[in-house]
């Protein structure tokens, strides 16, 4: 029995195949090889064409089957992980009405702030665990206010993963976890947040049917099967946003467990067993994949927009020799902690929740033309992202979360020795690198509803630790560097 998993990112689409009988990962492919474009028609906007996600998914699927020589009839379940908080709009013919407004788009901040003030802070936090903020519901309200001709044609709104499920099955649906990330799930009433829809003036009929995260969510249509080279009728059996999916993939399922990732954005995702929120909404609480009203599992999510995208940008500007990231890691190995005074504030990818949804941009500080070379910039870029993680994790600790052990995947910024060592020593936490990816986790999760696994714990229990970072530095050099960086940030915030 084979299971197929997809991870729909803003950078690329990944596809994986897992043999449910022996747990073996048969293959993982990524398409495109270079990162997908994000369109910014205006400052603070971020859009992608959903059709591009589908086109790359098709290519990834074909490459996966070519490389593994798997038989399509052996696929018994499909799982989908996807970039969170996006907005896809379709008409009654399932035609996309406008480009998707994706996770790092900042245009709806004021819309969410206005709803937060009008509904009241206490009610929002108690029912939604968050401010409406810059999430999917606020983005939909922005469309209603600014593009009424588009809004009038909407049949349903969806999250990015809902769109992919629609393309596969022809059915439009979502999940509790999906509505939670859209800030449209009422945790007190255990139903969609009708009071917020009413406040925003959103027609409740635009909300898709709500299905369980692990369930039969529709079968692949003949058209999709022909396009993908799959068997008609293969069921989609799992769907989740990428950060809950990433945590699940790392076997982070229970209270006290912590997952992190360092992709385009940086994320820390900690699990608690009760509704919990940050009164300043600097971090956000969402339903985890295994959440239920009777047995709550809430993921407290710290998100840093300016993470891997900043390091990638730095490489694009400085790299004239087509260096690999491993080459760069060797280059910066001899640069001391704190990059000889060069510091970089990485917040150049839109509004940052940990800064109260402020968009302060990125800053290069204390540049010395006689001292600093390319290697200093690369190290300062990595240190800046690590410092921003620490700045945000201080909020999680204020909320009572334990950060003694952090589990991360083996396919992002945590592959950098400089980044992981900096973070490990600043937090005093062990970092465990796990051999898995979001696409592999989605494939394994697809086997829960099909009966390939008895439960979720069994599905994820085969994930192995491949490397560990332990606290090694006790002379304070990392903390001194962080405090200097933090002082720079606080000066910018009060200016």
N, C-alpha and C positions, 0 to 999 in steps of 0.2 A: 504494500500500500504506500503510495507516494502522496506527499502534500506539497502544494505550491504556495509560496508566500511572495507578496509584493510589498515594497516600501516606497511610497509616493512622496519623494522629497521635493524641495524647491531647487535643489542642485542637480539631482539625477533620480532615475527610477532604478530600483534594484529588484531582482527576482531571484528566488532560491527554490531549490528542491530538496526535500528531506524524506528519507526512507523511515516511515513510522515504525517499522518492525525492528530495526536495529539502531535507530537514532542517527544514522550516518547522514551528513550533509553531502549531497551528491554534487551540488554546484551552486555558485552565486555569481550572477553577472550584473553589470551596471551599464545603463545607457542613458544619455550619451557619455562618452569617456571624458569629455570636458563638461564643465558645469553649465546648466541651462541658464538662459538669460532671464533676468527680472526686469520688466519694463517699469520706468518711473516717469510717466507723462508730466507729473508735477512733483515739486519737492515734497518728500514725505510719503509719496505714493509707492506702491509695489504691486505689480500685477503680472499674471501669467495667463496664457491661453490654455484652458483645460484640455483642448484637443492635443496640445503638445505633450501633456502627460500621457494621454492615451497612445499617441504615436510612438513615444519612447517605450511605453509598456509593451506594445506589440513587438518592437524590435528586441527588447530584452528577453521576452518570452521565446522568440524564435532562436535567439542566440543560446539561451539556456538549454533548449531541447537539442540543438545541434551539438553542443559541447558535451552533454550528458548522454545523448542517445536514448533518453527515457521514452517510454511508450505513453501516449496521451491517455489511453484507456486505464492506465494504472493510477492516474490522479483521482483521488477520492475526496479532496477538499481544498478550498482556496481561502487564504487569509489575506487581509488587506491592512497595512499600516499606512498612515498618511500624515502630511504636514497639517498641524492643527490650526484652528481659528480662521480658516479661509472662508470665502463666500463664493459659491457658484450658483448662478441663477439660470433656470431653464423655463421654456414655455410649455404649452400643453402637448407639443410634439417632441419634447425633450431636446430642443435646440438651445444651445447656450446663447444667452442674451447679451452678455458683455464679458470682457476678460475677468478672470477670478481676482478678487481683492484678497491678497494672501496675508499671512501671519504678521509680517513686518511692516505692513502698511499702517500709516499713522493718521489717516484722514479723519477717522471717527472718534478721536480722543474727546473732542468737545461734546459730541453727541452723547457719549457715555457719561461724561461728567455731569451733563445737564440732567440726564435721567436719574443718576445717583442722587443729585441734590433734590429733585422733585419727589422721588419715591421716599427718600430718607435713608441715611446711612445704616441705621439699625435694621430696618426691614430688609434691605438688600443683602447685608452681610449674613443675617440670620437665615434667610431663605435661599439665597444664591451662593453664599460663601465668598462673594466677590462684588466689586463694583461692576456695572455693565462695561465700563472701561472702553478699550479699543478692540472689543471682541466681535464675533460674528453678528450678534443681534444689533449692535451699534452700527456696524457696516451696512446692514440691511436698511436701517433707518436712514443712513446717509444717502443710500440710493433713492429711497422714497423722496427725500427732500431735494435732492440735486439732479436726479434723473427720473422724473415721474413717468416719462414715456417708456422707460425700461420697466419700472416697477409695475405699471399697469398690465404688462404682458407676462408677469411672473406666474407660473403654475406652482412651482416649488422652489425653495432655496435648499441648498445642500452644503455640507462640508466636502472638502476634496475627496475623501474616501468614499463618501456617499455617491459622488459623481462616477468614480471608477466602478463601484458596485452597479450603478445604473447602466453603464456601458457594457458590463459583463452580462447582466441579467435582464435588462429592460425594465426593472422595477425600481421605484424611488422609495428609499427608506433611510432611517438613521437609527441611532442607538441612544440610550440614556447617557453614556459617556460622551457621545457626540453633542447632545444638547447641553450637557454640563460644560464642555469647552466653549460652546457658543454663548454661555451664560443665559441659558433658557431652560434650565432644570431647577425646579423648586424642591430642595432637599427636605424642607419641613412637611410639604404636602405630598411628596413623592409623585410628582407629575410635572408636565411641562409648565413653565412659569407664565401662566395666563396674565398675571398682573403686570408683568413687564411688557408682554405683547400689547396689552391695552394701553399702557403708558406711552409706548413708542408708536402706537397707531398701526401696528402690523396685523394684517389679517391672519388669524390662527390657522386658516385653511392652507396657508403657505408652508406650514410645518409638515415634514414628511411623516409617514407611519413610523412608529418607534418599535424596533425589534431588539431582542436580547443580543448582547455582544457576542456570545457563543450560541449560535443557532443556525438553522437553515434560512439563509437570507435571500434565496433565489437561486435558480439554475442558469447556467450559461446558455444563451440563446444560440440558435443555429448560425446567425450572422456573426456573432462574436467568436464562436468556436471556429468558424471558417477563417476569420481574420487572424486569430491567434495560433491556429493549428492545434486546438484542444478538442476534447470530446463534448458534443452537445449534451446538456443536462448535468455537467459537473457542478456540484453545489458550491456556492460561497458560504462559508460557515463561521467566519470571524471577521471583525472590523474594529479598529481602534485608532485613535490619534497616536502620533509617533512617540510622544514622550511616555504615556502610560504603556504603550507597546514596548518601548525600549526597556523600561523598568521590568516589565513582565519577562522579556527576553533574557534579562540578567538574573531571573529568579527572585526578583524583589517584589514580594506579594503581601508581606505581613507587616504589622506595626513595628517601627523601629528600624526598618531596612531602608537603605538609601541607594539610589542609582544616579548616574550622571552621564552626560554626553557633551562632547565638544565639537559639534559640526559647524554649520553656518552660524547658528546661534549656540550659546552655551546653556545647559540646563542641569539643574539638580532637582531630583524628584524623590521626596521622602514620604513614607506611608504612615498614616495614623488610623486609629479605629473609631474615630468620632468626627463629626463635622467641626472644622476648625478654620479660622480665617485670620488674616492680618488686618487690623483695624485701619491701616493706611493703604491697603491693597498693593503693597510693593511686591508681594508674592501672592500666588493664587492657588486656590484649592479646587480640585476637580475629582469627579468620580473615577476611581481606578477601574481596571478591567474586571476585577472580581468584586466590585461594590454591589451591595444590596441594601435595602432599607432595614432589613432585620440584622444584617451583619456588615456594618459600614466599613468600607476601605476607601479612604480619602487620600489622594496624592497631593501633597503641598509642593507646588512647582515654582522654582526660581528660574527665571528666564533672562538671559543676557543676549540682546540682539547682536551686539558688536563683539563676536567671538572669532570663530574660524574665518568669517568673511573678512575680518580685518587682516588676519595673517595671510590669507590668499591675496588680498589687495596689495599688501606689502611685497609679496613675492612677484606679483605681476609688474610692479613698478621697478623693482630693483634687479630682477633676474634677467640678465642678458646671455647667460650661458646654459639655459634650460636645465637648471639644477633640480634634482629630486628633493623632496623634503628630508630624506635621509642625508643627502649631501649638505643641506643647510644645517642640519643638526650637528654634523661633524665640524662645520665651519664655526659654529658658535660655542663649541665645547670649551674653548679657552677664554671666552669672555666672562668676566666675573659677575657674580650676582649683583643686580642693580645696574648692569650695562654701563658701568663707569659714569653714572649720573643721568644717562638718557632715559627718559620715562615717556610712556605713551598711554594716553587715555583712549580706550578702544571704542567708545560709544558713538560710532559713525554710521549706524544702520537703522536710523529712525528713533522713535521715542522708546525710552527705557523705563520699564515698570518699576525697577528698584530705585529709580530717581524720581518717582512720582509722575511718570509718563512725560518727563521732560526730554527734549531732543537737544542735547548740548554739543553734538558733533564729536569728532575725534580731535585730540590735541597731542602734538609732539612738543615735549618740554625739555629744556636744558640742553639743547643741541650745541655741541662744541665742534667747530669745523676742523680743529686741529687734532681731535681725539677720536671722534666717532666715525666708524666705517660701516659698510653694509652689515657685517656680522653683528654690530651693536644694535642696528635697527631690527634685525630679525629677533635677537634675544629680547630686546625691549618690547617688541610686539607680543611675544609669547608671555613675558612677565606681566604685561598689561592685562591680558586676558585672565591669567591666573589670579592677579590681584582683584579683578572685578568679580571673579568667583568668590573669593574670600569676603569681599565687601557684602555680597548678597547672602552668603552663608551665615554671616553674623546675624542677619534677620531671622533665619531659620532657628538658630540657637536661642534667640530671644523668645521664640514661640515654643521652646521646649524640645525641639527635635535633637536627637542624638546623632552626631556626625563622626563617630569613631571609625567606621568602616564605610568606604564608598566603593560600589561596584560599577565598573565602566566597561564598554565594549572595546574591541581591539581594532577599531577602524576610524579613529578620529584624532583630535588633538592630543588625547592621552597617550598616543604612540610616541609623543615627544618626551624624551628624558628631561629636558629643561622644564617643560610645562608641568609634568607630573611631579617631579621632585620639588619644584617651587610650591605647588599646591599642597603636597603631602606635608612638607615641613612647616608651612604656615598654619595649617589646620591642626597639626598634630594627629592626623588621621592616616590609617592604612588605606591604600588604594589597591583594589584587586582588579586586574585586567582579565576580562572573561572572553573566551573564544566563541563569540556569537555576533550576530547582526540583527537589525530590526526585521529584515526580510526573512531570516531564518526563524526568528521568534514568531513572526506572523504565520509561517508555514506550520510550525509545531502547534500553535494555538488553533489552527484550522482542524487539527486532529481531535480536539476535545469534543466538539459537537458531533463529529462523525463516529465517535466511539473508539478511535484508535488509541486513546489514552483514557484512563479511568477518571482523571481530573487534571486540573491545570498544574498542580505541583508535580505530578508525574511527567507531564509534557515538558516542563522546564528543568526537571531534576538532572538532566544529563549535561548541563552547561558546566564547563571546566574552567578553573583559574589557570591562566597561562603565564602570568607575571604578577608580582606584588611589589609595591613601593612602600617602604617603611620609613618612619621618621629617622633621619640620620644627623641632622644639623642642630646643634644646641648652643651655638655661639651668638645667635641673634641676628645674623647677617640678613636672613630672609625677612625677619620682622622689621628691621631698620629700613629695608628697601620698600616694604609694603607701607609703612607709616609715612614715608616721603611721598609715595604715590597717592595715598589717601589724603594727605594734606593738600596736594595739588588739586585733587578732585573737589575737595570741599571749598577751596578758593574759587573754583569755577562755578560751583553751585550757588554761591552767595553773591557772585558778581552780577 
